[in-house]
């Protein structure tokens, strides 16, 4: 199944990764039966939010969001246990959940020292924070399991990514250029520059850049990513002190001289490249796994609350 369902899936994956809308009672059996996910029942007590007024009308959208979130979570938890033995009530996953909880608590206390008062103000229980921590621990363990079957990047793959990233990684490149309206004019200027004429003089004489008469075409030393894409890509690979071009951009046709450049070293960026690639792979394999298990799971929503579907994305259709 190809992941081309951008908007709907992004919303669901955000719920899957963050899972912040769930009500607390993970195993409650109170109230009406709302849904069943892989043999696990979901009751109304797990979806109801405390109300200031007992006569307050339930927000339908908020209810549907909580129900969808809880169904998604049950799909993840039941299938993670079934396929990989990931049980948040057993170590090492229980210990990982406790560590996640302590991290979440520390993040809150860094901004709000009175943790309990902050939760009360936000209408959040400590039980819910622990639930979110548990879910994060399960997702992390799931990602580790799924990634374990994917080989590490080869040296050649790392180098390919490094070469494609040079514009972003080149922190300083010094250039002078002459900007012309046509490729023919630029070629003529290039020939004159290669014959030994000064790029500064050529820029002052011929460049259509408004400031060229004063600057002589000197753009200074800047990160390669500061320039338009075509210019930036050309200057990170050009030979120093040798005029080249023409390079076409949205502004016209450039004849360029690179006078100095701080070239990035592969060794300095290899670890980051591997880490970023692994995170992308983790996101991808979790998305693909979730789409698969959502289709395979037995999900039943009580008709008065909606209908479960996985097309075009996993969601709950409103009741008829």
DOMIDO-65787 format. One record per residue (C-alpha): residue number from 1; residue in three letters; x, y, z. Coordinates in pm, 1 decimal, always signed. Example, Ala and Ser with C-alpha at 12.3 -4.5 7.8 and 13.67 -1.06 7.14 Angstrom:
BEGIN
SITE seq type       c1       c2       c3
SITE   1  ala  +1230.0   -450.0   +780.0
SITE   2  ser  +1367.0   -106.0   +714.0
//
This chain:
BEGIN
SITE seq type       c1       c2       c3
SITE   1  unk     +0.0     +0.0     +0.0
SITE   2  unk   +152.3   +329.5   -108.4
SITE   3  unk   +148.7   +623.1   +130.2
SITE   4  unk     -0.2   +888.3    -93.4
SITE   5  unk   -286.9   +993.6   +134.2
SITE   6  unk   -126.8  +1307.7   +263.4
SITE   7  unk   -372.9  +1519.2   +456.0
SITE   8  unk   -583.2  +1249.3   +621.3
SITE   9  unk   -287.3  +1031.4   +707.5
SITE  10  unk    -82.0  +1317.3   +851.6
SITE  11  unk   -365.8  +1389.3  +1093.2
SITE  12  unk   -388.0  +1025.0  +1194.7
SITE  13  unk    -13.6   +981.6  +1228.2
SITE  14  unk     -3.2  +1290.8  +1446.6
SITE  15  unk   -260.5  +1126.7  +1671.2
SITE  16  unk    -67.7   +800.8  +1662.2
SITE  17  unk   +262.5   +961.0  +1759.1
SITE  18  unk   +140.1  +1213.5  +2013.7
SITE  19  unk   -180.5  +1050.8  +2140.6
SITE  20  unk   -287.9  +1329.1  +2368.2
SITE  21  unk   -666.0  +1321.2  +2340.9
SITE  22  unk   -740.5   +996.7  +2519.6
SITE  23  unk   -958.8   +972.2  +2825.5
SITE  24  unk   -809.6   +802.4  +3126.8
SITE  25  unk   -993.0   +476.8  +3200.2
SITE  26  unk   -794.0   +220.9  +3003.9
SITE  27  unk   -983.7    -84.8  +3126.7
SITE  28  unk  -1315.9    +54.5  +3241.2
SITE  29  unk  -1633.1   -144.7  +3184.9
SITE  30  unk  -1876.8   +127.4  +3285.5
SITE  31  unk  -2149.9   +271.4  +3067.3
SITE  32  unk  -2259.4   +175.9  +2717.4
SITE  33  unk  -2042.9    -29.5  +2485.5
SITE  34  unk  -1910.2   +201.0  +2211.8
SITE  35  unk  -1664.6    -10.6  +2013.8
SITE  36  unk  -1462.3   -331.3  +2008.9
SITE  37  unk  -1105.7   -345.4  +1878.9
SITE  38  unk   -944.0   -687.5  +1829.3
SITE  39  unk  -1160.4   -830.2  +2104.5
SITE  40  unk  -1104.1   -541.5  +2347.5
SITE  41  unk  -1416.9   -344.3  +2439.9
SITE  42  unk  -1434.2    +34.8  +2463.7
SITE  43  unk  -1702.2   +176.4  +2695.0
SITE  44  unk  -1853.7   +522.1  +2721.0
SITE  45  unk  -1677.5   +583.2  +3053.6
SITE  46  unk  -1345.5   +587.0  +2867.9
SITE  47  unk  -1464.7   +865.9  +2639.7
SITE  48  unk  -1657.1  +1097.6  +2866.2
SITE  49  unk  -1488.6  +1420.8  +2976.1
SITE  50  unk  -1574.9  +1583.5  +3308.5
SITE  51  unk  -1830.5  +1861.8  +3256.8
SITE  52  unk  -1881.0  +2171.3  +3467.7
SITE  53  unk  -2253.4  +2149.1  +3404.1
SITE  54  unk  -2426.9  +1811.5  +3415.0
SITE  55  unk  -2670.6  +1935.1  +3151.2
SITE  56  unk  -2391.8  +2047.8  +2917.6
SITE  57  unk  -2428.5  +1913.1  +2563.3
SITE  58  unk  -2145.7  +1678.6  +2459.9
SITE  59  unk  -1925.6  +1824.8  +2187.1
SITE  60  unk  -1974.4  +1579.5  +1900.5
SITE  61  unk  -1644.2  +1662.5  +1729.9
SITE  62  unk  -1447.4  +1625.7  +2053.6
SITE  63  unk  -1620.6  +1294.0  +2123.9
SITE  64  unk  -1539.8  +1162.9  +1775.5
SITE  65  unk  -1176.9  +1269.7  +1812.6
SITE  66  unk  -1146.9  +1089.7  +2145.4
SITE  67  unk  -1311.1   +778.3  +2004.5
SITE  68  unk  -1084.3   +774.3  +1698.3
SITE  69  unk   -779.5   +826.1  +1919.0
SITE  70  unk   -878.9   +542.8  +2148.0
SITE  71  unk   -952.4   +305.7  +1859.1
SITE  72  unk   -614.1   +386.2  +1702.7
SITE  73  unk   -441.2   +326.9  +2033.4
SITE  74  unk   -616.1     -6.9  +2084.7
SITE  75  unk   -516.8   -113.2  +1732.6
SITE  76  unk   -154.1    -25.1  +1805.7
SITE  77  unk   -141.7   -185.2  +2150.4
SITE  78  unk   -313.4   -510.0  +2055.4
SITE  79  unk   -115.3   -559.8  +1734.9
SITE  80  unk   +217.6   -459.5  +1891.9
SITE  81  unk   +156.4   -723.7  +2159.8
SITE  82  unk    +40.1   -985.1  +1910.8
SITE  83  unk   +320.7   -938.7  +1657.9
SITE  84  unk   +617.5   -835.6  +1872.1
SITE  85  unk   +528.3   -920.7  +2229.7
SITE  86  unk   +541.9   -554.6  +2331.8
SITE  87  unk   +360.1   -545.3  +2666.1
SITE  88  unk   +366.7   -209.6  +2848.4
SITE  89  unk   +288.2   -389.9  +3175.8
SITE  90  unk   +608.7   -594.1  +3156.3
SITE  91  unk   +974.2   -494.1  +3153.9
SITE  92  unk  +1162.3   -363.9  +2964.9
SITE  93  unk   +860.9   -174.6  +2828.3
SITE  94  unk   +720.2    -92.6  +3170.2
SITE  95  unk  +1054.7    +61.7  +3270.4
SITE  96  unk  +1064.3   +254.6  +2942.6
SITE  97  unk   +714.5   +387.3  +3010.3
SITE  98  unk   +823.1   +503.6  +3356.0
SITE  99  unk  +1121.6   +682.0  +3203.7
SITE 100  unk   +894.1   +851.2  +2948.9
SITE 101  unk   +662.9   +955.9  +3231.8
SITE 102  unk   +949.3  +1109.8  +3428.0
SITE 103  unk  +1063.6  +1296.0  +3114.3
SITE 104  unk   +713.8  +1432.6  +3051.9
SITE 105  unk   +681.5  +1538.0  +3414.0
SITE 106  unk  +1021.6  +1711.2  +3402.3
SITE 107  unk   +921.6  +1897.2  +3084.6
SITE 108  unk   +607.4  +2026.8  +3254.6
SITE 109  unk   +791.3  +2123.3  +3572.9
SITE 110  unk  +1057.7  +2309.6  +3376.7
SITE 111  unk   +787.5  +2562.6  +3285.0
SITE 112  unk   +540.5  +2503.1  +3568.0
SITE 113  unk   +707.4  +2398.1  +3895.4
SITE 114  unk   +373.9  +2307.2  +4057.9
SITE 115  unk   +301.2  +1998.4  +3849.0
SITE 116  unk    -27.9  +1902.7  +4014.9
SITE 117  unk   -166.9  +2257.8  +3996.8
SITE 118  unk    -79.6  +2279.1  +3626.7
SITE 119  unk   -254.1  +1950.5  +3547.9
SITE 120  unk   -562.7  +2061.8  +3738.1
SITE 121  unk   -566.7  +2392.7  +3552.5
SITE 122  unk   -545.0  +2211.0  +3218.5
SITE 123  unk   -805.5  +1951.9  +3312.6
SITE 124  unk   -551.8  +1669.0  +3277.1
SITE 125  unk   -500.2  +1387.1  +3523.5
SITE 126  unk   -166.6  +1232.5  +3616.4
SITE 127  unk   -314.1   +902.6  +3500.7
SITE 128  unk   -350.0  +1046.6  +3151.9
SITE 129  unk    +11.9  +1163.8  +3152.6
SITE 130  unk   +114.6   +809.6  +3245.1
SITE 131  unk   -103.2   +677.2  +2963.7
SITE 132  unk    +67.1   +903.6  +2710.4
SITE 133  unk   +407.6   +793.3  +2844.9
SITE 134  unk   +308.5   +429.7  +2806.5
SITE 135  unk   +194.1   +487.2  +2449.9
SITE 136  unk   +519.1   +662.4  +2360.8
SITE 137  unk   +717.0   +373.6  +2504.5
SITE 138  unk   +518.3   +126.9  +2293.5
SITE 139  unk   +566.6   +332.9  +1975.4
SITE 140  unk   +941.1   +358.5  +2043.4
SITE 141  unk   +969.0    -16.9  +2100.4
SITE 142  unk   +764.5    -81.8  +1789.0
SITE 143  unk   +991.4   +142.9  +1583.8
SITE 144  unk  +1296.9    -45.0  +1713.4
SITE 145  unk  +1144.1   -378.0  +1615.5
SITE 146  unk  +1048.8   -261.0  +1267.2
SITE 147  unk  +1387.8    -99.1  +1205.4
SITE 148  unk  +1575.3   -412.9  +1310.1
SITE 149  unk  +1497.1   -572.3   +972.6
SITE 150  unk  +1624.8   -275.5   +769.6
SITE 151  unk  +1997.7   -270.5   +684.4
SITE 152  unk  +2215.2    +25.9   +780.0
SITE 153  unk  +2305.4   +279.3   +513.4
SITE 154  unk  +2606.7   +179.0   +306.8
SITE 155  unk  +2906.1   +411.5   +278.1
SITE 156  unk  +2801.5   +484.4    -80.1
SITE 157  unk  +2449.3   +582.6    +29.2
SITE 158  unk  +2589.4   +812.5   +298.3
SITE 159  unk  +2813.6   +978.3    +42.1
SITE 160  unk  +2523.9  +1025.5   -200.1
SITE 161  unk  +2319.6  +1200.7    +68.7
SITE 162  unk  +2621.7  +1410.6   +163.9
SITE 163  unk  +2670.4  +1524.5   -196.0
SITE 164  unk  +2302.5  +1614.7   -227.1
SITE 165  unk  +2324.2  +1810.2    +98.9
SITE 166  unk  +2628.8  +2020.7    +16.8
SITE 167  unk  +2432.4  +2339.7    -40.9
SITE 168  unk  +2280.5  +2310.9   +307.0
SITE 169  unk  +2611.9  +2211.9   +465.8
SITE 170  unk  +2841.4  +2469.7   +303.7
SITE 171  unk  +2849.1  +2745.9   +561.9
SITE 172  unk  +3058.5  +3001.7   +374.3
SITE 173  unk  +3125.4  +3060.8     +6.1
SITE 174  unk  +3260.8  +3385.6   -142.2
SITE 175  unk  +3154.5  +3478.5   -494.6
SITE 176  unk  +3163.0  +3749.8   -754.6
SITE 177  unk  +2924.6  +3736.1  -1048.2
SITE 178  unk  +2817.6  +3914.5  -1363.6
SITE 179  unk  +2444.8  +3901.7  -1433.7
SITE 180  unk  +2330.7  +3913.8  -1797.7
SITE 181  unk  +1992.2  +3897.9  -1968.4
SITE 182  unk  +2075.6  +3625.3  -2222.0
SITE 183  unk  +2283.4  +3310.6  -2235.0
SITE 184  unk  +2468.2  +3446.4  -2538.1
SITE 185  unk  +2575.3  +3761.0  -2353.7
SITE 186  unk  +2682.2  +3550.6  -2056.1
SITE 187  unk  +2891.1  +3322.2  -2276.9
SITE 188  unk  +3067.7  +3622.7  -2425.3
SITE 189  unk  +3146.1  +3759.6  -2078.3
SITE 190  unk  +3271.2  +3417.5  -1965.8
SITE 191  unk  +3514.0  +3403.5  -2255.9
SITE 192  unk  +3647.7  +3747.7  -2166.4
SITE 193  unk  +3685.9  +3645.6  -1801.0
SITE 194  unk  +3867.1  +3326.0  -1894.6
SITE 195  unk  +4095.2  +3532.3  -2115.7
SITE 196  unk  +4205.0  +3725.6  -1807.6
SITE 197  unk  +3974.2  +4025.7  -1776.6
SITE 198  unk  +3873.9  +4122.1  -1422.5
SITE 199  unk  +3535.2  +3994.9  -1309.0
SITE 200  unk  +3493.5  +4313.3  -1106.3
SITE 201  unk  +3549.7  +4530.4  -1413.8
SITE 202  unk  +3318.8  +4315.1  -1625.4
SITE 203  unk  +3044.0  +4338.3  -1362.9
SITE 204  unk  +3071.1  +4717.2  -1343.9
SITE 205  unk  +3061.1  +4743.5  -1719.8
SITE 206  unk  +2798.6  +4487.8  -1817.6
SITE 207  unk  +2601.5  +4344.3  -1524.4
SITE 208  unk  +2229.9  +4418.4  -1505.1
SITE 209  unk  +2239.5  +4378.5  -1128.3
SITE 210  unk  +2133.1  +4719.1   -984.5
SITE 211  unk  +2422.5  +4742.4   -738.0
SITE 212  unk  +2693.7  +4606.3   -968.6
SITE 213  unk  +2838.4  +4947.0  -1054.0
SITE 214  unk  +2922.2  +4996.1   -686.7
SITE 215  unk  +2986.8  +4637.4   -572.5
SITE 216  unk  +3158.9  +4507.0   -884.6
SITE 217  unk  +2943.8  +4196.9   -856.6
SITE 218  unk  +3090.6  +4097.0   -518.4
SITE 219  unk  +2825.5  +3909.8   -319.8
SITE 220  unk  +3049.6  +3855.6    -19.0
SITE 221  unk  +3081.2  +3534.6   +182.7
SITE 222  unk  +2753.2  +3368.5   +274.0
SITE 223  unk  +2609.2  +3020.7   +333.1
SITE 224  unk  +2543.1  +2851.5     -0.2
SITE 225  unk  +2180.6  +2805.3   +103.3
SITE 226  unk  +2138.2  +3185.4   +107.5
SITE 227  unk  +2134.8  +3196.6   -270.9
SITE 228  unk  +1872.0  +3085.2   -519.7
SITE 229  unk  +1887.2  +2709.4   -581.4
SITE 230  unk  +2064.5  +2714.3   -918.1
SITE 231  unk  +2332.0  +2955.5   -799.0
SITE 232  unk  +2383.3  +2775.5   -468.2
SITE 233  unk  +2416.0  +2434.9   -633.0
SITE 234  unk  +2671.7  +2564.9   -883.7
SITE 235  unk  +2900.6  +2738.2   -635.6
SITE 236  unk  +2946.5  +2443.4   -397.8
SITE 237  unk  +3115.5  +2230.9   -664.3
SITE 238  unk  +3292.9  +2496.5   -872.4
SITE 239  unk  +3671.2  +2516.8   -892.8
SITE 240  unk  +3811.8  +2809.3   -694.8
SITE 241  unk  +3937.0  +3116.5   -882.1
SITE 242  unk  +3816.0  +2989.7  -1221.5
SITE 243  unk  +3526.6  +3178.4  -1386.3
SITE 244  unk  +3241.9  +2951.9  -1501.2
SITE 245  unk  +2888.3  +2960.1  -1632.0
SITE 246  unk  +2647.7  +3057.8  -1763.6
SITE 247  unk  +2418.1  +2956.8  -1476.2
SITE 248  unk  +2054.2  +3045.4  -1534.6
SITE 249  unk  +1830.5  +3153.3  -1246.4
SITE 250  unk  +1510.9  +3352.7  -1205.9
SITE 251  unk  +1721.6  +3670.6  -1221.7
SITE 252  unk  +1899.8  +3600.2  -1548.2
SITE 253  unk  +2225.4  +3435.6  -1658.1
SITE 254  unk  +2523.1  +3439.7  -1421.7
SITE 255  unk  +2894.2  +3421.4  -1488.6
SITE 256  unk  +3046.2  +3332.0  -1152.6
SITE 257  unk  +3383.9  +3333.5   -979.8
SITE 258  unk  +3419.5  +3148.9   -646.6
SITE 259  unk  +3706.5  +3311.3   -458.3
SITE 260  unk  +3688.9  +3111.2   -133.5
SITE 261  unk  +3478.4  +2837.7    +22.8
SITE 262  unk  +3459.5  +2639.7   +346.0
SITE 263  unk  +3399.5  +2287.5   +220.8
SITE 264  unk  +3212.9  +2051.8   +456.4
SITE 265  unk  +3381.5  +1721.5   +543.8
SITE 266  unk  +3190.1  +1396.1   +516.2
SITE 267  unk  +3336.8  +1273.4   +845.9
SITE 268  unk  +3183.3  +1569.6  +1028.8
SITE 269  unk  +2832.5  +1492.1   +902.8
SITE 270  unk  +2814.9  +1114.7   +862.2
SITE 271  unk  +2664.4  +1052.1  +1206.5
SITE 272  unk  +2392.5  +1314.4  +1148.5
SITE 273  unk  +2315.5  +1175.0   +802.9
SITE 274  unk  +2275.3   +824.7   +943.5
SITE 275  unk  +2063.3   +949.9  +1234.9
SITE 276  unk  +1832.7  +1157.1  +1012.9
SITE 277  unk  +1793.0   +867.8   +771.0
SITE 278  unk  +1707.1   +630.1  +1054.4
SITE 279  unk  +1441.4   +870.1  +1185.4
SITE 280  unk  +1287.1   +897.8   +838.4
SITE 281  unk  +1289.2   +520.4   +807.9
SITE 282  unk  +1134.4   +485.9  +1153.3
SITE 283  unk   +847.7   +718.5  +1060.6
SITE 284  unk   +793.9   +537.9   +731.0
SITE 285  unk   +790.1   +184.2   +869.6
SITE 286  unk   +557.0   +282.9  +1155.1
SITE 287  unk   +319.2   +448.4   +906.8
SITE 288  unk   +324.3   +142.7   +680.1
SITE 289  unk   +279.9    -94.6   +973.4
SITE 290  unk    -11.4   +105.4  +1110.7
SITE 291  unk   -189.1   +115.5   +774.5
SITE 292  unk   -148.9   -260.5   +745.3
SITE 293  unk   -268.0   -350.8  +1095.0
SITE 294  unk   -555.5   -103.2  +1070.3
SITE 295  unk   -681.1   -296.9   +768.4
SITE 296  unk   -621.4   -634.9   +934.0
SITE 297  unk   -774.3   -543.6  +1269.8
SITE 298  unk  -1126.7   -638.1  +1369.9
SITE 299  unk  -1284.9   -304.7  +1458.6
SITE 300  unk  -1655.0   -269.3  +1527.8
SITE 301  unk  -1815.1    +63.1  +1616.7
SITE 302  unk  -2165.5    +54.1  +1758.9
SITE 303  unk  -2383.4   +188.7  +1473.6
SITE 304  unk  -2518.8   +483.6  +1671.8
SITE 305  unk  -2161.6   +610.1  +1711.2
SITE 306  unk  -2039.5   +558.1  +1355.2
SITE 307  unk  -1872.6   +309.5  +1121.8
SITE 308  unk  -1504.6   +214.4  +1100.5
SITE 309  unk  -1334.6   +234.2   +761.0
SITE 310  unk   -974.3   +223.4   +639.1
SITE 311  unk  -1043.8   +386.5   +303.4
SITE 312  unk   -902.4   +626.7   +207.5
SITE 313  unk   -753.7   +646.6   +557.7
SITE 314  unk   -836.6   +479.0   +890.1
SITE 315  unk  -1127.1   +682.1  +1031.6
SITE 316  unk  -1476.2   +665.1  +1179.2
SITE 317  unk  -1761.2   +769.5   +955.2
SITE 318  unk  -2044.7   +960.3  +1129.5
SITE 319  unk  -2359.3   +761.5  +1202.3
SITE 320  unk  -2622.0   +765.1   +931.7
//
